[in-house]
Amino acid sequence: MRVLPVADPFIIVPIVGLSGISLFTIASTAPNLFISQLLFFLIGAVALVIFSSTDFRVWARSIGFIYIVCFAVLAITFLGPTVRGATRWIDVAFFRIQPSELVKPFINIVFAKILSNPRISKFSSFVVPILLFIPIIGLIFKQPDLGNVLVFLTIFISFTLISTIPILYIFMAGLTTTVLLPFIFKILKPYQRDRIISFLNPQADPIGAGYNALQSMIAIGSGQLLGLGLGRGTQSRLLFLPEYHTDFIFASLVEELGFLGGSVVILFYIILLARILSIAFGSSDRYGKFLAIGVFSQFFIQVFINIGMNLGILPITGITLPLVSYGGSSILSSFIALGIIISIAKVNRAYPLVIR
């Protein structure tokens, strides 16, 4: 099968641009991680070609198997190492894999197929996907990985909103979730509750729960218009900014590249998200539309939350910035998802930029 559609500029240009910015930022702030990040991007590029060259509809034939594998991989996570109170990773050879990142595109495949069924309009048919979704979200919550819980919930909710499920059932589910919020808050880990509380007033505990948010805002503010220059960011290089190469990489790059550098990153995301949405609504295949909406939701919520918490306008949660943050699992997951998007565009010949 030809891979020519991979050359879609509205997908490839943002990928290359964001990947390049990521590599420059990693080389500047954490040079010892540059080679591994470059390797992650090369592996991701191979995955992009493979998934873009495969008809996306073939995955729908194996959603049962895919679901079981995803569940098993998430369950095996608890046999891995515990890092800072969280058990999210599995050590494989020389790499540390984060299953909750890797399963994103595959969980998208499963629930896009289930909820794209136009006959899913009865209450009983709505309950089934919820019962299948709860074990997945429960395992991720247990790790704990609140950031990816929010990502998966956003994907699932986006599916329900464009499905044939009656709005009454969706409203009832939303109302039930709202009623359970105090209970959910109570069962959060102490540090997660502290992060939410400190979001309202980070100055109340500047060397404790509010430290990350304050350091991130200081880094972004010090960048001003043009930035301090590559290799000159004090917050990251002097280790004042925590997780400067993963969760807070946006603050790192804005400190060094300034407001203009941050604006370029956001512009690349806008172009990419607009193209994904265009492909979704330009798809003649209902399953393809749901898949594309799932990928759009995955990227949008991650970008929104990550940049929001870097700017101090959202509570801090562990979530990566797609194609920019350091980490093989996140990069591979993003490239697989984008490969599926390209496949949808190719199969349905959905190439116009405008949404239709």
C-alpha positions as CSV (number, residue, x, y, z in Angstrom):
1,M,0.0,0.0,0.0
2,R,1.4,3.5,-0.8
3,V,2.5,5.8,2.0
4,L,2.2,8.9,-0.1
5,P,-0.6,10.4,2.0
6,V,1.9,10.6,4.9
7,A,3.1,13.8,3.1
8,D,0.0,15.7,4.2
9,P,1.7,19.1,5.1
10,F,-0.9,20.0,7.7
11,I,0.1,17.0,9.6
12,I,3.8,16.5,8.8
13,V,4.8,20.2,9.3
14,P,3.4,20.4,12.8
15,I,5.0,17.0,13.6
16,V,8.4,18.0,12.3
17,G,8.1,21.5,13.9
18,L,7.1,20.2,17.4
19,S,9.7,17.3,17.2
20,G,12.4,19.8,16.3
21,I,11.5,22.1,19.2
22,S,11.5,19.2,21.5
23,L,14.9,18.0,20.5
24,F,16.4,21.6,20.8
25,T,14.8,22.0,24.2
26,I,16.1,18.6,25.4
27,A,19.5,19.3,24.0
28,S,19.6,22.6,25.9
29,T,18.1,21.6,29.2
30,A,18.9,17.9,29.5
31,P,21.7,17.0,27.0
32,N,22.2,13.6,28.4
33,L,18.7,12.6,27.3
34,F,19.1,14.0,23.7
35,I,20.1,10.7,22.1
36,S,17.3,8.7,23.7
37,Q,14.8,11.3,22.7
38,L,16.0,11.2,19.1
39,L,15.7,7.4,19.1
40,F,12.2,7.7,20.4
41,F,11.3,10.0,17.5
42,L,12.9,7.6,15.0
43,I,10.9,4.7,16.4
44,G,7.8,6.9,16.4
45,A,8.3,7.7,12.7
46,V,8.5,4.0,11.9
47,A,5.2,3.5,13.8
48,L,3.7,6.4,11.9
49,V,4.5,4.9,8.5
50,I,3.2,1.4,9.6
51,F,-0.1,2.7,10.9
52,S,-0.7,5.2,8.1
53,S,-0.1,2.4,5.6
54,T,-2.6,0.1,7.3
55,D,-6.3,0.5,6.6
56,F,-7.7,1.7,9.9
57,R,-10.8,-0.5,9.5
58,V,-8.8,-3.7,10.0
59,W,-8.4,-2.8,13.7
60,A,-12.2,-2.9,14.2
61,R,-12.2,-6.7,13.6
62,S,-10.0,-7.3,16.7
63,I,-11.4,-4.9,19.3
64,G,-12.1,-7.8,21.8
65,F,-8.5,-9.0,21.6
66,I,-7.2,-5.4,21.7
67,Y,-9.3,-4.7,24.9
68,I,-8.0,-7.8,26.7
69,V,-4.4,-6.9,25.8
70,C,-4.8,-3.3,27.0
71,F,-6.3,-4.5,30.3
72,A,-3.6,-7.1,30.8
73,V,-0.8,-4.5,30.1
74,L,-2.3,-2.0,32.5
75,A,-2.7,-4.7,35.2
76,I,0.9,-5.8,34.7
77,T,2.0,-2.3,35.5
78,F,1.5,-3.0,39.2
79,L,4.4,-5.4,39.0
80,G,6.7,-2.6,37.9
81,P,8.8,-0.2,40.1
82,T,7.1,2.4,42.3
83,V,8.5,5.9,41.6
84,R,7.5,8.8,43.9
85,G,4.5,6.9,45.2
86,A,3.2,5.9,41.7
87,T,3.3,2.6,39.9
88,R,3.0,3.6,36.2
89,W,6.0,2.0,34.5
90,I,7.4,-1.3,33.3
91,D,11.1,-1.9,32.7
92,V,11.7,-3.6,29.4
93,A,15.4,-4.1,28.4
94,F,16.9,-0.6,28.5
95,F,13.6,1.3,28.4
96,R,11.0,2.2,30.9
97,I,7.5,2.0,29.3
98,Q,4.4,3.7,30.6
99,P,1.4,1.5,29.6
100,S,-1.2,4.1,30.3
101,E,0.4,6.2,27.5
102,L,0.8,3.4,25.0
103,V,-2.7,2.0,25.3
104,K,-4.4,5.4,24.4
105,P,-4.7,4.9,20.6
106,F,-5.8,1.3,21.1
107,I,-8.5,2.1,23.7
108,N,-9.6,4.7,21.2
109,I,-9.9,2.0,18.6
110,V,-12.0,-0.2,20.9
111,F,-14.5,2.4,22.1
112,A,-14.7,4.3,18.8
113,K,-16.0,1.0,17.3
114,I,-18.4,0.3,20.1
115,L,-19.9,3.8,20.3
116,S,-20.0,4.4,16.6
117,N,-22.7,1.8,16.2
118,P,-25.8,3.7,15.1
119,R,-28.0,1.3,17.0
120,I,-26.6,2.1,20.4
121,S,-29.6,4.0,21.6
122,K,-31.1,1.9,24.3
123,F,-30.2,2.3,28.0
124,S,-28.8,-1.3,28.1
125,S,-26.6,-0.6,25.1
126,F,-25.2,2.5,26.8
127,V,-24.4,0.5,30.0
128,V,-22.2,-2.0,28.2
129,P,-19.5,0.4,27.1
130,I,-19.5,2.0,30.5
131,L,-19.0,-1.4,32.2
132,L,-16.1,-2.0,29.8
133,F,-14.6,1.4,30.4
134,I,-14.7,1.3,34.2
135,P,-12.0,-1.4,34.6
136,I,-9.6,0.5,32.3
137,I,-10.1,3.8,34.0
138,G,-10.0,2.1,37.4
139,L,-6.6,0.6,36.8
140,I,-5.2,3.9,35.6
141,F,-6.6,5.7,38.6
142,K,-5.2,3.1,40.9
143,Q,-1.6,3.7,39.7
144,P,-2.3,6.6,40.4
145,D,-2.3,8.6,37.1
146,L,-4.9,11.3,37.4
147,G,-3.6,13.1,34.2
148,N,-4.3,10.1,32.0
149,V,-7.6,9.4,33.7
150,L,-8.7,12.9,32.5
151,V,-7.5,12.1,29.0
152,F,-9.4,8.8,28.8
153,L,-12.5,10.4,30.3
154,T,-12.4,13.2,27.7
155,I,-12.1,10.7,24.8
156,F,-15.0,8.6,26.1
157,I,-17.2,11.6,26.7
158,S,-16.5,12.9,23.2
159,F,-17.7,9.6,21.8
160,T,-20.9,9.7,23.8
161,L,-21.6,13.3,22.6
162,I,-21.5,12.4,18.9
163,S,-23.1,9.0,19.3
164,T,-26.8,8.1,19.0
165,I,-27.1,7.8,22.7
166,P,-30.1,9.9,23.9
167,I,-29.1,13.1,25.6
168,L,-31.1,12.1,28.7
169,Y,-28.8,9.1,29.4
170,I,-25.7,11.3,29.0
171,F,-27.3,13.9,31.4
172,M,-28.0,11.2,33.9
173,A,-24.4,9.9,33.7
174,G,-23.1,13.4,34.1
175,L,-25.3,14.1,37.1
176,T,-24.2,10.9,38.8
177,T,-20.6,11.8,38.3
178,T,-21.2,15.3,39.7
179,V,-22.8,13.8,42.8
180,L,-19.8,11.4,43.3
181,L,-17.2,14.2,43.0
182,P,-16.8,14.7,46.8
183,F,-16.2,11.0,47.2
184,I,-13.7,11.0,44.3
185,F,-11.9,13.9,45.9
186,K,-11.7,12.1,49.2
187,I,-10.1,9.0,47.7
188,L,-7.4,11.0,45.9
189,K,-3.9,10.7,47.2
190,P,-2.9,13.4,49.7
191,Y,-0.5,15.0,47.3
192,Q,-3.2,15.1,44.6
193,R,-5.6,16.9,47.0
194,D,-2.9,19.3,47.9
195,R,-2.2,20.2,44.3
196,I,-5.9,21.0,43.7
197,I,-6.1,23.1,46.9
198,S,-2.7,24.9,46.2
199,F,-4.0,25.7,42.7
200,L,-6.4,28.2,44.3
201,N,-3.6,29.9,46.2
202,P,-0.1,28.6,45.4
203,Q,1.4,31.4,47.6
204,A,-0.1,29.7,50.6
205,D,2.6,27.0,50.5
206,P,5.4,28.3,48.2
207,I,8.0,25.7,49.2
208,G,5.5,22.8,49.3
209,A,2.4,22.1,47.2
210,G,2.6,25.5,45.4
211,Y,6.3,25.2,44.5
212,N,5.9,23.6,41.1
213,A,3.3,26.1,39.9
214,L,5.3,29.1,41.1
215,Q,8.6,27.9,39.6
216,S,6.8,27.3,36.3
217,M,5.3,30.8,36.2
218,I,8.7,32.3,37.1
219,A,10.3,30.4,34.2
220,I,7.7,31.5,31.7
221,G,7.8,35.1,33.0
222,S,11.6,35.3,32.8
223,G,11.5,34.3,29.1
224,Q,9.7,37.6,28.1
225,L,9.4,38.1,24.4
226,L,12.4,36.5,22.8
227,G,13.6,34.2,25.7
228,L,17.0,33.9,27.4
229,G,18.4,31.8,24.6
230,L,19.1,28.1,24.3
231,G,21.1,26.8,27.2
232,R,20.6,29.9,29.2
233,G,17.4,29.0,31.1
234,T,18.2,29.3,34.8
235,Q,15.1,27.7,36.2
236,S,15.6,24.4,34.4
237,R,19.4,24.3,34.3
238,L,19.7,25.1,38.0
239,L,17.0,22.6,38.8
240,F,14.6,25.0,40.3
241,L,11.9,23.9,37.9
242,P,10.9,20.2,38.6
243,E,10.2,17.8,35.7
244,Y,11.6,20.5,33.3
245,H,11.9,17.9,30.5
246,T,8.5,16.2,30.8
247,D,5.5,17.9,32.5
248,F,7.0,21.4,32.6
249,I,8.8,21.4,29.3
250,F,6.6,24.1,28.0
251,A,7.9,26.4,30.8
252,S,11.4,25.4,29.9
253,L,11.1,26.2,26.2
254,V,9.3,29.5,26.9
255,E,12.1,30.5,29.3
256,E,14.7,29.9,26.6
257,L,12.6,30.8,23.4
258,G,10.3,33.4,24.9
259,F,6.7,34.3,24.1
260,L,7.4,33.9,20.4
261,G,8.7,30.4,20.9
262,G,5.7,29.4,23.0
263,S,3.4,31.0,20.4
264,V,5.0,28.9,17.6
265,V,4.4,25.7,19.6
266,I,0.7,26.7,20.1
267,L,0.4,27.5,16.4
268,F,1.7,24.1,15.4
269,Y,-0.9,22.5,17.7
270,I,-3.7,24.6,16.2
271,I,-2.8,23.6,12.7
272,L,-2.6,19.9,13.7
273,L,-5.9,19.9,15.6
274,A,-7.7,21.7,12.9
275,R,-6.5,19.2,10.3
276,I,-7.6,16.2,12.5
277,L,-11.0,17.8,13.0
278,S,-11.2,18.4,9.2
279,I,-10.4,14.7,8.6
280,A,-13.0,13.7,11.2
281,F,-15.9,15.6,9.7
282,G,-14.7,14.9,6.1
283,S,-14.8,11.1,6.7
284,S,-17.4,9.1,4.9
285,D,-16.9,6.3,7.4
286,R,-18.7,6.6,10.7
287,Y,-16.1,4.5,12.5
288,G,-13.3,6.7,11.0
289,K,-15.1,9.8,12.2
290,F,-15.2,8.5,15.8
291,L,-11.6,7.4,15.7
292,A,-10.5,10.9,14.5
293,I,-12.6,12.6,17.1
294,G,-11.0,10.4,19.7
295,V,-7.5,11.4,18.5
296,F,-8.5,15.0,18.5
297,S,-9.8,14.8,22.0
298,Q,-6.6,13.0,23.1
299,F,-4.3,15.7,21.8
300,F,-6.6,18.7,22.7
301,I,-7.0,17.8,26.3
302,Q,-3.3,17.0,26.8
303,V,-2.2,20.3,25.2
304,F,-4.9,22.2,27.1
305,I,-4.1,20.8,30.5
306,N,-0.3,20.7,30.1
307,I,0.0,24.3,28.9
308,G,-2.7,25.4,31.4
309,M,-0.9,24.0,34.4
310,N,2.4,25.4,33.1
311,L,0.8,28.9,33.1
312,G,-0.8,28.3,36.5
313,I,-4.4,28.5,35.3
314,L,-5.1,24.8,35.9
315,P,-4.2,22.4,38.8
316,I,-0.9,20.5,38.3
317,T,-1.3,16.9,37.2
318,G,1.1,14.6,35.6
319,I,0.4,14.9,31.9
320,T,2.8,15.2,28.9
321,L,2.9,17.7,26.1
322,P,2.4,15.6,22.9
323,L,5.5,15.4,20.6
324,V,7.4,17.8,22.9
325,S,7.8,16.2,26.3
326,Y,10.6,13.7,26.9
327,G,9.5,10.1,26.9
328,G,9.2,7.2,24.5
329,S,5.8,6.0,25.6
330,S,4.1,9.4,25.0
331,I,5.9,9.9,21.7
332,L,5.1,6.5,20.3
333,S,1.5,6.8,21.4
334,S,1.2,10.2,19.6
335,F,2.8,8.9,16.4
336,I,0.5,5.8,16.3
337,A,-2.6,8.0,16.8
338,L,-1.4,10.3,14.0
339,G,-0.7,7.3,11.7
340,I,-4.3,6.2,12.2
341,I,-5.4,9.8,11.3
342,I,-3.5,9.7,8.1
343,S,-5.0,6.3,7.3
344,I,-8.5,7.7,7.8
345,A,-7.7,10.6,5.5
346,K,-6.3,8.2,2.8
347,V,-9.2,5.7,2.9
348,N,-11.9,8.4,2.8
349,R,-10.0,10.8,0.6
350,A,-10.7,13.5,3.2
351,Y,-8.0,16.0,2.3
352,P,-9.7,19.5,2.2
353,L,-8.6,21.7,5.1
354,V,-12.0,23.2,5.7
355,I,-14.4,21.4,8.0
356,R,-17.4,20.1,6.1
